[in-house]
């Protein structure tokens, strides 16, 4: 199985996407968008920015767990990772997004 994006619609009608690695694990989640076209633009932004290490903001949550944000050139957050158990696990997550972010496989689960 290869990496893919999945677009879904929330109960309030907004859209979001996740990037899944080849093993099916979610490695990046988007914010909510009012329009499906905006979510699709978010995917395009991940595809364009995911290979650039400077686009990753490596952070520590209030509970001490590491995570990261992927940002566009305009510094807007495109996607956020899960919380990790260690900084090395977070760094592996960044590498996974770098390796899988260019995928062109998009599964539209809103249909």
BAKOLKE-300425 format. One record per atom (N, C-alpha, C): x, y, z; residue number from 1; atom name; residue in one letter. Coordinates in nm, 4 decimals, decimal comma, padded with zeros to 6 digits. Atoms other than C-alpha are relative to their C-alpha. Last residue first. Layout:
<pts>
<pt east="X" north="Y" up="Z" seq="NUM" atom="CA" type="A"/>
...
</pts>
This chain:
<pts>
<pt east="00,0977" north="00,0356" up="00,1053" seq="111" atom="N" type="X"/>
<pt east="-01,8720" north="01,1316" up="-00,2071" seq="111" atom="CA" type="X"/>
<pt east="-00,0992" north="-00,1025" up="00,0471" seq="111" atom="C" type="X"/>
<pt east="00,1195" north="-00,0823" up="-00,0194" seq="110" atom="N" type="X"/>
<pt east="-01,6956" north="01,2874" up="00,0937" seq="110" atom="CA" type="X"/>
<pt east="-00,1090" north="-00,0377" up="-00,0983" seq="110" atom="C" type="X"/>
<pt east="00,0972" north="00,0778" up="-00,0756" seq="109" atom="N" type="X"/>
<pt east="-01,4320" north="01,0104" up="00,1139" seq="109" atom="CA" type="X"/>
<pt east="-00,1276" north="00,0803" up="00,0280" seq="109" atom="C" type="X"/>
<pt east="00,1068" north="-00,0911" up="-00,0405" seq="108" atom="N" type="X"/>
<pt east="-01,2208" north="01,1654" up="-00,1610" seq="108" atom="CA" type="X"/>
<pt east="-00,1094" north="-00,0817" up="00,0668" seq="108" atom="C" type="X"/>
<pt east="00,1250" north="00,0732" up="-00,0159" seq="107" atom="N" type="X"/>
<pt east="-00,9082" north="00,9500" up="-00,1735" seq="107" atom="CA" type="X"/>
<pt east="-00,1053" north="00,0975" up="00,0536" seq="107" atom="C" type="X"/>
<pt east="00,0957" north="-00,0699" up="-00,0842" seq="106" atom="N" type="X"/>
<pt east="-00,6107" north="01,1413" up="-00,3088" seq="106" atom="CA" type="X"/>
<pt east="-00,1299" north="-00,0786" up="-00,0001" seq="106" atom="C" type="X"/>
<pt east="00,1185" north="00,0811" up="-00,0283" seq="105" atom="N" type="X"/>
<pt east="-00,3070" north="00,9605" up="-00,4487" seq="105" atom="CA" type="X"/>
<pt east="-00,0883" north="00,0729" up="00,1001" seq="105" atom="C" type="X"/>
<pt east="00,1114" north="-00,0595" up="00,0722" seq="104" atom="N" type="X"/>
<pt east="-00,0652" north="01,2222" up="-00,5829" seq="104" atom="CA" type="X"/>
<pt east="-00,1287" north="-00,0789" up="00,0209" seq="104" atom="C" type="X"/>
<pt east="00,0932" north="00,0922" up="00,0627" seq="103" atom="N" type="X"/>
<pt east="00,2039" north="01,1399" up="-00,3301" seq="103" atom="CA" type="X"/>
<pt east="-00,1150" north="00,0748" up="-00,0681" seq="103" atom="C" type="X"/>
<pt east="00,0136" north="-00,0267" up="00,1436" seq="102" atom="N" type="X"/>
<pt east="00,4507" north="01,4231" up="-00,2701" seq="102" atom="CA" type="X"/>
<pt east="-00,1029" north="-00,0900" up="-00,0677" seq="102" atom="C" type="X"/>
<pt east="00,0813" north="-00,1184" up="00,0295" seq="101" atom="N" type="X"/>
<pt east="00,4005" north="01,4136" up="00,1062" seq="101" atom="CA" type="X"/>
<pt east="-00,0236" north="00,0274" up="-00,1463" seq="101" atom="C" type="X"/>
<pt east="00,1332" north="00,0351" up="00,0496" seq="100" atom="N" type="X"/>
<pt east="00,5238" north="01,0561" up="00,1517" seq="100" atom="CA" type="X"/>
<pt east="-00,0834" north="00,1182" up="-00,0474" seq="100" atom="C" type="X"/>
<pt east="-00,0035" north="00,1106" up="00,0969" seq="99" atom="N" type="X"/>
<pt east="00,9004" north="01,0880" up="00,1972" seq="99" atom="CA" type="X"/>
<pt east="-00,1352" north="-00,0260" up="-00,0659" seq="99" atom="C" type="X"/>
<pt east="-00,0877" north="-00,0369" up="00,1111" seq="98" atom="N" type="X"/>
<pt east="00,8996" north="01,4317" up="00,3626" seq="98" atom="CA" type="X"/>
<pt east="-00,0034" north="-00,1063" up="-00,1099" seq="98" atom="C" type="X"/>
<pt east="00,0739" north="-00,0985" up="00,0792" seq="97" atom="N" type="X"/>
<pt east="00,5975" north="01,3307" up="00,5721" seq="97" atom="CA" type="X"/>
<pt east="00,0849" north="00,0443" up="-00,1196" seq="97" atom="C" type="X"/>
<pt east="00,1088" north="00,0702" up="00,0681" seq="96" atom="N" type="X"/>
<pt east="00,7823" north="01,0173" up="00,6844" seq="96" atom="CA" type="X"/>
<pt east="-00,0825" north="00,0960" up="-00,0851" seq="96" atom="C" type="X"/>
<pt east="-00,0570" north="00,0708" up="00,1154" seq="95" atom="N" type="X"/>
<pt east="01,0968" north="01,2169" up="00,7608" seq="95" atom="CA" type="X"/>
<pt east="-00,1079" north="-00,0737" up="-00,0780" seq="95" atom="C" type="X"/>
<pt east="-00,0356" north="-00,1022" up="00,0987" seq="94" atom="N" type="X"/>
<pt east="00,8952" north="01,4508" up="00,9845" seq="94" atom="CA" type="X"/>
<pt east="00,0541" north="-00,0677" up="-00,1252" seq="94" atom="C" type="X"/>
<pt east="00,1256" north="-00,0459" up="00,0585" seq="93" atom="N" type="X"/>
<pt east="00,7462" north="01,1481" up="01,1617" seq="93" atom="CA" type="X"/>
<pt east="00,0225" north="00,1061" up="-00,1063" seq="93" atom="C" type="X"/>
<pt east="00,0355" north="00,1049" up="00,0967" seq="92" atom="N" type="X"/>
<pt east="01,0960" north="01,0069" up="01,2139" seq="92" atom="CA" type="X"/>
<pt east="-00,1320" north="00,0342" up="-00,0678" seq="92" atom="C" type="X"/>
<pt east="-00,0864" north="-00,0211" up="00,1156" seq="91" atom="N" type="X"/>
<pt east="01,1865" north="01,3399" up="01,3758" seq="91" atom="CA" type="X"/>
<pt east="-00,0227" north="-00,1063" up="-00,1070" seq="91" atom="C" type="X"/>
<pt east="00,0522" north="-00,1142" up="00,0757" seq="90" atom="N" type="X"/>
<pt east="00,8867" north="01,3054" up="01,6059" seq="90" atom="CA" type="X"/>
<pt east="00,0815" north="00,0215" up="-00,1267" seq="90" atom="C" type="X"/>
<pt east="00,1201" north="00,0503" up="00,0675" seq="89" atom="N" type="X"/>
<pt east="01,0042" north="00,9566" up="01,7108" seq="89" atom="CA" type="X"/>
<pt east="-00,0634" north="00,1116" up="-00,0840" seq="89" atom="C" type="X"/>
<pt east="-00,0467" north="00,0834" up="00,1116" seq="88" atom="N" type="X"/>
<pt east="01,3501" north="01,1036" up="01,7825" seq="88" atom="CA" type="X"/>
<pt east="-00,1182" north="-00,0595" up="-00,0756" seq="88" atom="C" type="X"/>
<pt east="-00,0416" north="-00,0868" up="00,1102" seq="87" atom="N" type="X"/>
<pt east="01,1902" north="01,3823" up="01,9884" seq="87" atom="CA" type="X"/>
<pt east="00,0490" north="-00,0820" up="-00,1191" seq="87" atom="C" type="X"/>
<pt east="-00,1361" north="-00,0531" up="-00,0124" seq="86" atom="N" type="X"/>
<pt east="01,0123" north="01,1253" up="02,2017" seq="86" atom="CA" type="X"/>
<pt east="00,0310" north="00,0908" up="-00,1183" seq="86" atom="C" type="X"/>
<pt east="-00,0560" north="00,0384" up="-00,1295" seq="85" atom="N" type="X"/>
<pt east="00,6680" north="00,9792" up="02,2750" seq="85" atom="CA" type="X"/>
<pt east="00,1395" north="00,0569" up="00,0228" seq="85" atom="C" type="X"/>
<pt east="-00,0938" north="00,1123" up="-00,0005" seq="84" atom="N" type="X"/>
<pt east="00,5024" north="01,1609" up="01,9862" seq="84" atom="CA" type="X"/>
<pt east="00,0551" north="-00,0249" up="00,1401" seq="84" atom="C" type="X"/>
<pt east="-00,0982" north="-00,0158" up="-00,1073" seq="83" atom="N" type="X"/>
<pt east="00,1931" north="01,3815" up="01,9649" seq="83" atom="CA" type="X"/>
<pt east="00,0847" north="-00,1258" up="00,0051" seq="83" atom="C" type="X"/>
<pt east="00,0455" north="00,0540" up="-00,1280" seq="82" atom="N" type="X"/>
<pt east="00,0223" north="01,3580" up="01,6265" seq="82" atom="CA" type="X"/>
<pt east="00,1022" north="00,0382" up="00,1068" seq="82" atom="C" type="X"/>
<pt east="-00,0217" north="00,1420" up="-00,0288" seq="81" atom="N" type="X"/>
<pt east="00,1350" north="01,5804" up="01,3461" seq="81" atom="CA" type="X"/>
<pt east="-00,0743" north="-00,0417" up="00,1247" seq="81" atom="C" type="X"/>
<pt east="-00,0577" north="00,0254" up="-00,1317" seq="80" atom="N" type="X"/>
<pt east="-00,0030" north="01,9134" up="01,2291" seq="80" atom="CA" type="X"/>
<pt east="00,0116" north="-00,1501" up="00,0210" seq="80" atom="C" type="X"/>
<pt east="00,0376" north="00,1220" up="-00,0692" seq="79" atom="N" type="X"/>
<pt east="-00,0818" north="02,0384" up="00,8812" seq="79" atom="CA" type="X"/>
<pt east="00,0775" north="-00,0169" up="00,1281" seq="79" atom="C" type="X"/>
<pt east="00,0713" north="00,0841" up="00,0966" seq="78" atom="N" type="X"/>
<pt east="-00,0742" north="02,3408" up="00,6546" seq="78" atom="CA" type="X"/>
<pt east="-00,0520" north="-00,1253" up="00,0691" seq="78" atom="C" type="X"/>
<pt east="-00,0081" north="00,1436" up="-00,0282" seq="77" atom="N" type="X"/>
<pt east="00,0217" north="02,5984" up="00,9179" seq="77" atom="CA" type="X"/>
<pt east="-00,0860" north="-00,0752" up="-00,1012" seq="77" atom="C" type="X"/>
<pt east="00,1274" north="00,0561" up="-00,0442" seq="76" atom="N" type="X"/>
<pt east="00,0565" north="02,9441" up="00,7612" seq="76" atom="CA" type="X"/>
<pt east="00,0190" north="-00,1502" up="00,0242" seq="76" atom="C" type="X"/>
<pt east="-00,0034" north="00,0349" up="-00,1427" seq="75" atom="N" type="X"/>
<pt east="00,4165" north="03,0713" up="00,7481" seq="75" atom="CA" type="X"/>
<pt east="-00,1338" north="-00,0479" up="00,0564" seq="75" atom="C" type="X"/>
<pt east="00,0563" north="-00,1175" up="-00,0673" seq="74" atom="N" type="X"/>
<pt east="00,3675" north="03,2365" up="00,4047" seq="74" atom="CA" type="X"/>
<pt east="-00,0128" north="-00,0207" up="00,1506" seq="74" atom="C" type="X"/>
<pt east="-00,0958" north="-00,1099" up="00,0127" seq="73" atom="N" type="X"/>
<pt east="00,6056" north="02,9760" up="00,2554" seq="73" atom="CA" type="X"/>
<pt east="-00,0492" north="00,1258" up="00,0713" seq="73" atom="C" type="X"/>
<pt east="-00,0198" north="-00,0476" up="00,1365" seq="72" atom="N" type="X"/>
<pt east="00,3737" north="02,7043" up="00,3862" seq="72" atom="CA" type="X"/>
<pt east="00,1014" north="00,1144" up="00,0005" seq="72" atom="C" type="X"/>
<pt east="00,0453" north="-00,1342" up="00,0357" seq="71" atom="N" type="X"/>
<pt east="00,4104" north="02,5439" up="00,7277" seq="71" atom="CA" type="X"/>
<pt east="00,0295" north="00,0301" up="-00,1468" seq="71" atom="C" type="X"/>
<pt east="-00,0540" north="-00,0285" up="00,1322" seq="70" atom="N" type="X"/>
<pt east="00,4289" north="02,1837" up="00,8454" seq="70" atom="CA" type="X"/>
<pt east="-00,0596" north="00,1331" up="-00,0427" seq="70" atom="C" type="X"/>
<pt east="00,0891" north="-00,0625" up="00,0970" seq="69" atom="N" type="X"/>
<pt east="00,3696" north="02,1625" up="01,2190" seq="69" atom="CA" type="X"/>
<pt east="00,0762" north="00,0112" up="-00,1312" seq="69" atom="C" type="X"/>
<pt east="-00,0472" north="-00,0972" up="00,0978" seq="68" atom="N" type="X"/>
<pt east="00,5494" north="01,9246" up="01,4516" seq="68" atom="CA" type="X"/>
<pt east="-00,1154" north="00,0559" up="-00,0809" seq="68" atom="C" type="X"/>
<pt east="00,0818" north="00,0058" up="00,1209" seq="67" atom="N" type="X"/>
<pt east="00,5034" north="01,7208" up="01,7684" seq="67" atom="CA" type="X"/>
<pt east="00,0579" north="00,0998" up="-00,0992" seq="67" atom="C" type="X"/>
<pt east="-00,0437" north="-00,0659" up="00,1229" seq="66" atom="N" type="X"/>
<pt east="00,6941" north="01,6422" up="02,0891" seq="66" atom="CA" type="X"/>
<pt east="-00,1025" north="-00,0169" up="-00,1132" seq="66" atom="C" type="X"/>
<pt east="-00,0109" north="00,0897" up="00,1157" seq="65" atom="N" type="X"/>
<pt east="00,5088" north="01,5494" up="02,4105" seq="65" atom="CA" type="X"/>
<pt east="00,0432" north="00,0784" up="-00,1242" seq="65" atom="C" type="X"/>
<pt east="-00,1362" north="00,0480" up="00,0169" seq="64" atom="N" type="X"/>
<pt east="00,5807" north="01,7548" up="02,7228" seq="64" atom="CA" type="X"/>
<pt east="00,0219" north="-00,0909" up="-00,1196" seq="64" atom="C" type="X"/>
<pt east="-00,0150" north="00,1232" up="-00,0784" seq="63" atom="N" type="X"/>
<pt east="00,2148" north="01,7977" up="02,8281" seq="63" atom="CA" type="X"/>
<pt east="00,1380" north="-00,0637" up="-00,0173" seq="63" atom="C" type="X"/>
<pt east="00,0037" north="-00,0334" up="-00,1430" seq="62" atom="N" type="X"/>
<pt east="00,2207" north="02,1602" up="02,7114" seq="62" atom="CA" type="X"/>
<pt east="00,0182" north="-00,1222" up="00,0887" seq="62" atom="C" type="X"/>
<pt east="00,1324" north="-00,0349" up="-00,0518" seq="61" atom="N" type="X"/>
<pt east="00,3212" north="02,0385" up="02,3658" seq="61" atom="CA" type="X"/>
<pt east="00,0088" north="00,0303" up="00,1494" seq="61" atom="C" type="X"/>
<pt east="00,0325" north="00,0834" up="-00,1156" seq="60" atom="N" type="X"/>
<pt east="00,6847" north="02,0445" up="02,2443" seq="60" atom="CA" type="X"/>
<pt east="-00,1348" north="00,0491" up="00,0539" seq="60" atom="C" type="X"/>
<pt east="00,0515" north="-00,0596" up="-00,1231" seq="59" atom="N" type="X"/>
<pt east="00,7587" north="02,1806" up="01,8978" seq="59" atom="CA" type="X"/>
<pt east="-00,0175" north="-00,1033" up="00,1104" seq="59" atom="C" type="X"/>
<pt east="-00,0062" north="00,1077" up="-00,0993" seq="58" atom="N" type="X"/>
<pt east="00,9423" north="02,1147" up="01,5719" seq="58" atom="CA" type="X"/>
<pt east="-00,0293" north="00,0590" up="00,1376" seq="58" atom="C" type="X"/>
<pt east="-00,0171" north="-00,0633" up="-00,1308" seq="57" atom="N" type="X"/>
<pt east="00,8347" north="02,3646" up="01,3049" seq="57" atom="CA" type="X"/>
<pt east="-00,0098" north="-00,1123" up="00,1032" seq="57" atom="C" type="X"/>
<pt east="00,0462" north="00,0734" up="-00,1180" seq="56" atom="N" type="X"/>
<pt east="00,8842" north="02,2076" up="00,9642" seq="56" atom="CA" type="X"/>
<pt east="00,0340" north="00,0765" up="00,1265" seq="56" atom="C" type="X"/>
<pt east="00,1446" north="-00,0202" up="-00,0153" seq="55" atom="N" type="X"/>
<pt east="00,9018" north="02,4260" up="00,6512" seq="55" atom="CA" type="X"/>
<pt east="-00,0563" north="-00,0691" up="00,1251" seq="55" atom="C" type="X"/>
<pt east="00,0227" north="-00,1300" up="-00,0639" seq="54" atom="N" type="X"/>
<pt east="01,2818" north="02,4547" up="00,6731" seq="54" atom="CA" type="X"/>
<pt east="-00,1478" north="00,0292" up="00,0236" seq="54" atom="C" type="X"/>
<pt east="-00,0156" north="00,0120" up="-00,1454" seq="53" atom="N" type="X"/>
<pt east="01,3091" north="02,0805" up="00,6011" seq="53" atom="CA" type="X"/>
<pt east="-00,0283" north="00,1306" up="00,0730" seq="53" atom="C" type="X"/>
<pt east="-00,0877" north="-00,1065" up="-00,0495" seq="52" atom="N" type="X"/>
<pt east="01,1716" north="02,1340" up="00,2493" seq="52" atom="CA" type="X"/>
<pt east="00,0073" north="-00,0033" up="00,1529" seq="52" atom="C" type="X"/>
<pt east="-00,1396" north="00,0428" up="00,0134" seq="51" atom="N" type="X"/>
<pt east="01,0303" north="01,8067" up="00,1060" seq="51" atom="CA" type="X"/>
<pt east="00,0996" north="00,1009" up="00,0574" seq="51" atom="C" type="X"/>
<pt east="-00,0390" north="00,1074" up="-00,0916" seq="50" atom="N" type="X"/>
<pt east="00,6802" north="01,8686" up="00,2420" seq="50" atom="CA" type="X"/>
<pt east="00,1463" north="-00,0408" up="-00,0098" seq="50" atom="C" type="X"/>
<pt east="-00,0862" north="-00,0425" up="-00,1100" seq="49" atom="N" type="X"/>
<pt east="00,6303" north="02,2103" up="00,0826" seq="49" atom="CA" type="X"/>
<pt east="00,0610" north="-00,1129" up="00,0826" seq="49" atom="C" type="X"/>
<pt east="-00,1035" north="-00,0960" up="00,0397" seq="48" atom="N" type="X"/>
<pt east="00,4810" north="02,1487" up="-00,2636" seq="48" atom="CA" type="X"/>
<pt east="00,1021" north="00,0283" up="00,1097" seq="48" atom="C" type="X"/>
<pt east="-00,0793" north="00,0598" up="00,1072" seq="47" atom="N" type="X"/>
<pt east="00,2828" north="01,8319" up="-00,1854" seq="47" atom="CA" type="X"/>
<pt east="00,1170" north="00,0899" up="-00,0384" seq="47" atom="C" type="X"/>
<pt east="-00,0839" north="00,1036" up="-00,0614" seq="46" atom="N" type="X"/>
<pt east="00,1691" north="01,9843" up="00,1437" seq="46" atom="CA" type="X"/>
<pt east="00,0902" north="-00,0615" up="-00,1056" seq="46" atom="C" type="X"/>
<pt east="-00,1032" north="-00,0698" up="-00,0761" seq="45" atom="N" type="X"/>
<pt east="00,0505" north="02,2947" up="-00,0462" seq="45" atom="CA" type="X"/>
<pt east="00,0916" north="-00,0990" up="00,0720" seq="45" atom="C" type="X"/>
<pt east="-00,1000" north="-00,0476" up="00,0966" seq="44" atom="N" type="X"/>
<pt east="-00,1350" north="02,0801" up="-00,2991" seq="44" atom="CA" type="X"/>
<pt east="00,1145" north="00,0712" up="00,0716" seq="44" atom="C" type="X"/>
<pt east="-00,0755" north="00,1180" up="00,0445" seq="43" atom="N" type="X"/>
<pt east="-00,3107" north="01,9055" up="-00,0103" seq="43" atom="CA" type="X"/>
<pt east="00,1093" north="00,0411" up="-00,0973" seq="43" atom="C" type="X"/>
<pt east="-00,0878" north="00,0372" up="-00,1111" seq="42" atom="N" type="X"/>
<pt east="-00,4100" north="02,2433" up="00,1342" seq="42" atom="CA" type="X"/>
<pt east="00,0850" north="-00,1215" up="-00,0351" seq="42" atom="C" type="X"/>
<pt east="-00,1137" north="-00,0928" up="00,0077" seq="41" atom="N" type="X"/>
<pt east="-00,5469" north="02,3467" up="-00,2064" seq="41" atom="CA" type="X"/>
<pt east="00,0995" north="-00,0281" up="00,1115" seq="41" atom="C" type="X"/>
<pt east="-00,0815" north="00,0483" up="00,1121" seq="40" atom="N" type="X"/>
<pt east="-00,7647" north="02,0331" up="-00,1969" seq="40" atom="CA" type="X"/>
<pt east="00,1220" north="00,0907" up="-00,0206" seq="40" atom="C" type="X"/>
<pt east="-00,0703" north="00,1192" up="-00,0478" seq="39" atom="N" type="X"/>
<pt east="-00,8883" north="02,1355" up="00,1486" seq="39" atom="CA" type="X"/>
<pt east="00,0905" north="-00,0551" up="-00,1100" seq="39" atom="C" type="X"/>
<pt east="-00,1048" north="-00,0488" up="-00,0904" seq="38" atom="N" type="X"/>
<pt east="-00,9722" north="02,4817" up="00,0104" seq="38" atom="CA" type="X"/>
<pt east="00,0799" north="-00,1166" up="00,0571" seq="38" atom="C" type="X"/>
<pt east="-00,1086" north="-00,0527" up="00,0833" seq="37" atom="N" type="X"/>
<pt east="-01,1619" north="02,3248" up="-00,2800" seq="37" atom="CA" type="X"/>
<pt east="00,1154" north="00,0509" up="00,0855" seq="37" atom="C" type="X"/>
<pt east="-00,0826" north="00,1136" up="00,0412" seq="36" atom="N" type="X"/>
<pt east="-01,3654" north="02,1221" up="-00,0287" seq="36" atom="CA" type="X"/>
<pt east="00,1183" north="00,0483" up="-00,0844" seq="36" atom="C" type="X"/>
<pt east="00,0267" north="00,0504" up="00,1347" seq="35" atom="N" type="X"/>
<pt east="-01,4912" north="02,4463" up="00,1225" seq="35" atom="CA" type="X"/>
<pt east="00,0943" north="-00,1158" up="-00,0334" seq="35" atom="C" type="X"/>
<pt east="00,1409" north="-00,0174" up="00,0317" seq="34" atom="N" type="X"/>
<pt east="-01,5237" north="02,5614" up="00,4858" seq="34" atom="CA" type="X"/>
<pt east="-00,0362" north="-00,0599" up="-00,1364" seq="34" atom="C" type="X"/>
<pt east="00,0218" north="-00,0978" up="00,1067" seq="33" atom="N" type="X"/>
<pt east="-01,1852" north="02,4149" up="00,5802" seq="33" atom="CA" type="X"/>
<pt east="-00,1492" north="00,0087" up="-00,0297" seq="33" atom="C" type="X"/>
<pt east="00,1291" north="00,0098" up="00,0675" seq="32" atom="N" type="X"/>
<pt east="-01,0934" north="02,2373" up="00,9036" seq="32" atom="CA" type="X"/>
<pt east="-00,0129" north="00,1134" up="-00,1009" seq="32" atom="C" type="X"/>
<pt east="00,1040" north="-00,0733" up="-00,0699" seq="31" atom="N" type="X"/>
<pt east="-00,7241" north="02,2154" up="00,9933" seq="31" atom="CA" type="X"/>
<pt east="-00,1322" north="-00,0269" up="-00,0718" seq="31" atom="C" type="X"/>
<pt east="00,0241" north="-00,1413" up="00,0316" seq="30" atom="N" type="X"/>
<pt east="-00,5103" north="01,9477" up="00,8393" seq="30" atom="CA" type="X"/>
<pt east="-00,0951" north="00,0639" up="00,0991" seq="30" atom="C" type="X"/>
<pt east="00,1427" north="-00,0346" up="00,0038" seq="29" atom="N" type="X"/>
<pt east="-00,3712" north="01,6232" up="00,9766" seq="29" atom="CA" type="X"/>
<pt east="-00,0148" north="00,1491" up="-00,0263" seq="29" atom="C" type="X"/>
<pt east="00,0230" north="-00,1443" up="00,0023" seq="28" atom="N" type="X"/>
<pt east="-00,0270" north="01,4688" up="00,9156" seq="28" atom="CA" type="X"/>
<pt east="-00,1499" north="00,0245" up="-00,0120" seq="28" atom="C" type="X"/>
<pt east="-00,1251" north="-00,0681" up="-00,0335" seq="27" atom="N" type="X"/>
<pt east="00,1218" north="01,1214" up="00,9734" seq="27" atom="CA" type="X"/>
<pt east="-00,0132" north="00,1527" up="-00,0026" seq="27" atom="C" type="X"/>
<pt east="00,0128" north="-00,1436" up="00,0272" seq="26" atom="N" type="X"/>
<pt east="-00,1947" north="00,9100" up="00,9868" seq="26" atom="CA" type="X"/>
<pt east="00,1283" north="00,0692" up="00,0454" seq="26" atom="C" type="X"/>
<pt east="-00,0086" north="-00,0886" up="-00,1163" seq="25" atom="N" type="X"/>
<pt east="-00,0897" north="00,5430" up="00,9847" seq="25" atom="CA" type="X"/>
<pt east="-00,0107" north="00,1465" up="-00,0425" seq="25" atom="C" type="X"/>
<pt east="00,1322" north="-00,0446" up="-00,0414" seq="24" atom="N" type="X"/>
<pt east="-00,2135" north="00,3336" up="00,6913" seq="24" atom="CA" type="X"/>
<pt east="-00,0007" north="00,0940" up="00,1187" seq="24" atom="C" type="X"/>
<pt east="00,0521" north="00,0970" up="-00,0970" seq="23" atom="N" type="X"/>
<pt east="00,1121" north="00,1385" up="00,6474" seq="23" atom="CA" type="X"/>
<pt east="-00,1371" north="00,0402" up="00,0539" seq="23" atom="C" type="X"/>
<pt east="00,0334" north="00,1252" up="00,0663" seq="22" atom="N" type="X"/>
<pt east="00,1897" north="00,3329" up="00,3279" seq="22" atom="CA" type="X"/>
<pt east="-00,0580" north="-00,1051" up="00,0929" seq="22" atom="C" type="X"/>
<pt east="-00,1167" north="00,0732" up="00,0508" seq="21" atom="N" type="X"/>
<pt east="00,1813" north="00,6567" up="00,5231" seq="21" atom="CA" type="X"/>
<pt east="-00,0482" north="-00,1306" up="-00,0642" seq="21" atom="C" type="X"/>
<pt east="-00,0277" north="00,1305" up="-00,0591" seq="20" atom="N" type="X"/>
<pt east="-00,1445" north="00,8495" up="00,5568" seq="20" atom="CA" type="X"/>
<pt east="00,1225" north="-00,0609" up="-00,0661" seq="20" atom="C" type="X"/>
<pt east="-00,0987" north="00,0714" up="00,0801" seq="19" atom="N" type="X"/>
<pt east="-00,1853" north="01,2196" up="00,4961" seq="19" atom="CA" type="X"/>
<pt east="00,0299" north="-00,1286" up="00,0731" seq="19" atom="C" type="X"/>
<pt east="-00,1124" north="00,0613" up="-00,0698" seq="18" atom="N" type="X"/>
<pt east="-00,5037" north="01,3562" up="00,6475" seq="18" atom="CA" type="X"/>
<pt east="00,0925" north="-00,0588" up="-00,1051" seq="18" atom="C" type="X"/>
<pt east="-00,0720" north="00,1106" up="00,0618" seq="17" atom="N" type="X"/>
<pt east="-00,7579" north="01,5951" up="00,5042" seq="17" atom="CA" type="X"/>
<pt east="00,1039" north="-00,0537" up="00,0959" seq="17" atom="C" type="X"/>
<pt east="-00,1374" north="00,0128" up="-00,0482" seq="16" atom="N" type="X"/>
<pt east="-01,0286" north="01,8231" up="00,6329" seq="16" atom="CA" type="X"/>
<pt east="00,0663" north="-00,1123" up="-00,0778" seq="16" atom="C" type="X"/>
<pt east="-00,0849" north="00,1028" up="00,0600" seq="15" atom="N" type="X"/>
<pt east="-01,3656" north="01,9544" up="00,5214" seq="15" atom="CA" type="X"/>
<pt east="00,1378" north="-00,0013" up="00,0655" seq="15" atom="C" type="X"/>
<pt east="-00,1332" north="-00,0436" up="00,0392" seq="14" atom="N" type="X"/>
<pt east="-01,6412" north="02,1474" up="00,6996" seq="14" atom="CA" type="X"/>
<pt east="00,0825" north="-00,1194" up="-00,0480" seq="14" atom="C" type="X"/>
<pt east="-00,0088" north="-00,0329" up="00,1413" seq="13" atom="N" type="X"/>
<pt east="-02,0042" north="02,0387" up="00,6948" seq="13" atom="CA" type="X"/>
<pt east="00,1357" north="00,0471" up="-00,0472" seq="13" atom="C" type="X"/>
<pt east="00,0461" north="-00,1381" up="00,0186" seq="12" atom="N" type="X"/>
<pt east="-02,0622" north="02,0502" up="01,0726" seq="12" atom="CA" type="X"/>
<pt east="00,0129" north="00,0466" up="-00,1449" seq="12" atom="C" type="X"/>
<pt east="00,1441" north="-00,0066" up="-00,0224" seq="11" atom="N" type="X"/>
<pt east="-02,0464" north="01,6690" up="01,0944" seq="11" atom="CA" type="X"/>
<pt east="-00,0553" north="00,1415" up="-00,0185" seq="11" atom="C" type="X"/>
<pt east="00,0402" north="00,0059" up="-00,1409" seq="10" atom="N" type="X"/>
<pt east="-01,6978" north="01,6769" up="00,9443" seq="10" atom="CA" type="X"/>
<pt east="-00,1512" north="00,0156" up="00,0114" seq="10" atom="C" type="X"/>
<pt east="00,0854" north="-00,1113" up="-00,0394" seq="9" atom="N" type="X"/>
<pt east="-01,6300" north="01,6011" up="00,5781" seq="9" atom="CA" type="X"/>
<pt east="-00,0446" north="-00,0215" up="00,1436" seq="9" atom="C" type="X"/>
<pt east="00,1259" north="00,0347" up="-00,0660" seq="8" atom="N" type="X"/>
<pt east="-01,3398" north="01,3831" up="00,4729" seq="8" atom="CA" type="X"/>
<pt east="-00,0774" north="00,1268" up="00,0335" seq="8" atom="C" type="X"/>
<pt east="00,0807" north="-00,1187" up="-00,0251" seq="7" atom="N" type="X"/>
<pt east="-01,0437" north="01,4054" up="00,2350" seq="7" atom="CA" type="X"/>
<pt east="-00,1330" north="-00,0460" up="00,0589" seq="7" atom="C" type="X"/>
<pt east="00,1424" north="00,0289" up="-00,0121" seq="6" atom="N" type="X"/>
<pt east="-00,7921" north="01,1217" up="00,2522" seq="6" atom="CA" type="X"/>
<pt east="-00,0707" north="00,1293" up="00,0369" seq="6" atom="C" type="X"/>
<pt east="00,0772" north="-00,1004" up="-00,0718" seq="5" atom="N" type="X"/>
<pt east="-00,4380" north="01,1701" up="00,1245" seq="5" atom="CA" type="X"/>
<pt east="-00,1441" north="-00,0481" up="00,0055" seq="5" atom="C" type="X"/>
<pt east="00,1149" north="-00,0648" up="00,0626" seq="4" atom="N" type="X"/>
<pt east="-00,2333" north="00,8707" up="00,0256" seq="4" atom="CA" type="X"/>
<pt east="-00,0540" north="00,1104" up="00,0895" seq="4" atom="C" type="X"/>
<pt east="00,0516" north="-00,1153" up="-00,0741" seq="3" atom="N" type="X"/>
<pt east="00,0866" north="00,6765" up="00,0873" seq="3" atom="CA" type="X"/>
<pt east="-00,1176" north="00,0619" up="-00,0744" seq="3" atom="C" type="X"/>
<pt east="-00,0801" north="-00,1217" up="00,0058" seq="2" atom="N" type="X"/>
<pt east="00,1314" north="00,3439" up="-00,0872" seq="2" atom="CA" type="X"/>
<pt east="-00,0672" north="00,1119" up="00,0795" seq="2" atom="C" type="X"/>
<pt east="00,0845" north="-00,1184" up="00,0000" seq="1" atom="N" type="X"/>
<pt east="00,0000" north="00,0000" up="00,0000" seq="1" atom="CA" type="X"/>
<pt east="00,0892" north="00,1249" up="00,0000" seq="1" atom="C" type="X"/>
</pts>
